[in-house]
């Protein structure tokens, strides 16, 4: 067992507290990873606010990178000293979802309450099956992927969620082809990666939609060809004027219900609306189904970009090493674990691309 410092959530909506927690030794098919960096994803914030339920106390955080320090029985392919990214994607490899390359919707239940975190005799939930707002984690080997030892750990951590969610929605879920067009609603951490994915896939027009000119300018740096302010009376009309018609795809990269309500208006006939952002449980969107059915439009859900770690991470690392995938530029702030509440507050302003917790 190992004692490490972690940011513990003890009440929804309240500041996290820095405490000593105990990590169990790795069990069968598990590894312990000493973390170097963990980015803050809005999913962590939603859980910490009680938006999706869950048990407390909990340690959240799921977008991390570090070094393997010990391995459990039966572990193959990984050894002490390997540098890896750590993600929430825990997959059994055999259920219908896993066997059809959709590990993000693995149907095998996982007990995240009793293992592997505790504080004395008090069990602590391993939030998002990871608990990476901590100096170290113990996770299943399906949740890690090797990264080059010389790759910056703060940049590598972004591949664990934000990058694969946005880029994967474009290249895996949607299968966008060269020459097609898209609209990306929301130019935050996930939206910028959807924009990057569309650029890399060869989209002819990529329109970013957001609330400020500053964020639209950042979107252009990542590959958007055009920008439309969401504050316009009818932003979809402005996008259609740019395209000379509707878009082949619209990617909703925020959790705002208004974005889901408006998304179909951007589409061309036979266009596809891809839901990437996740509103809080219980929130509902509305649209006119007869209009979508009449012109053959579709609604598609995308969780974690339908990523398969061992398939997708190597080529994304290669794109980064070539300079074609921007990772360092996504980082808007680096913070210490003790500053996590300030980092979360900064993230909630909407101005941050990705804030990253750096461990000593």
C-alpha positions, 0 to 999 in steps of 0.5 A: 500500500502507498500513501499519496496526496490527492484532491478529495471531493467531500461535498458536491459543489464545494472546494476540494481538499488536499488529503493523504489517501492510501492506494492499494497495491496493484491487483491482477492485470493492474498497474500503479502509475506515478503521475507527472501531469493531469489535465482538468476536463469539464467532466471532472467538474460536472461530477464534482458539482453533482451533475451526474450523481455518484458516491462521495467522498471521491477523487476525480481526474482522468486525463493523466500521464506518468510512469509505471512504478509496479505491476500486478499479477498477469500483466503483460506488455508493460513494465516498471519504468514505462511512460504511459498515459492514463485514461478512464477507458476501462474495457474488458475486451470481450463484451459486445461493445469492446469486440466491435471497437467501442470500448468507451461503452464497455458493458462490464461493471466495475466496482469503483467505490471500494478499490483501490482508494481509501483514507484510513478505514474510509473507502473513497470512490475512484472517480471516473475509474481513475482518480487522477487528481492524485500523485499516483493511481492504480488502474487496469492495464486497459486504461493505459497506453505507452507514450515516448519517454521524451514526450512532455508529460503535460502534452501527453496527458491531453491525449487521454481525453480531450484530444481523443474525444474531439478528434475521435468524434471526427475521424472515428465516429463521423468518419469525415472525408476529405472535401466535406464540410463541418461546423464545430459548436464550442471552441474549448478543449474538446472543440479545438480538437474536433477542429484539428481532426477535421483539418487533418482529415481534409475538410474543405470548410471548418466553421467554429461557433463560439461566444467571443471573437477571441475564441474564434481567433484561437479556433483559426489557429487550430484549423478553422477556416471561418468563425461565427459568433453564437451571439448572432440572432441566427448563427446557423444562417451565417454559417450557411452563407459561408458554405453556400448551404448546410454542413455535412456535419455539425459537432456539438462540443459543449454541454449547453442545451441551446447548442443541441437545440440549434445544431440541426439548423446548420445541417445540409440534407443528409447531414449528421449531427454528432453529440460530443459534449455532455449536458447534466443528467435530466437536461433535455433538448428539443427539435422538430423530427419531421424536418430531419426525417424529411431530408435524411438527417441523422443524430449520432452520439460520440463517447470518448471519440470511439477511441481504441487506445492501442490503435489510435494513440500511436498515430496521434503521437506520430502526428504530434511529433510531426508537428501536425497535431497541436498539443502544447498549444492547448495548454493554457495554464499549469498548476500545482495540486494545491491550486486545483480549486483555482484551476477549476475556477479558471476552467469554468470561466470558459476562457481556458483551453486546458488547465493541467495539474503538474506533480513534482 
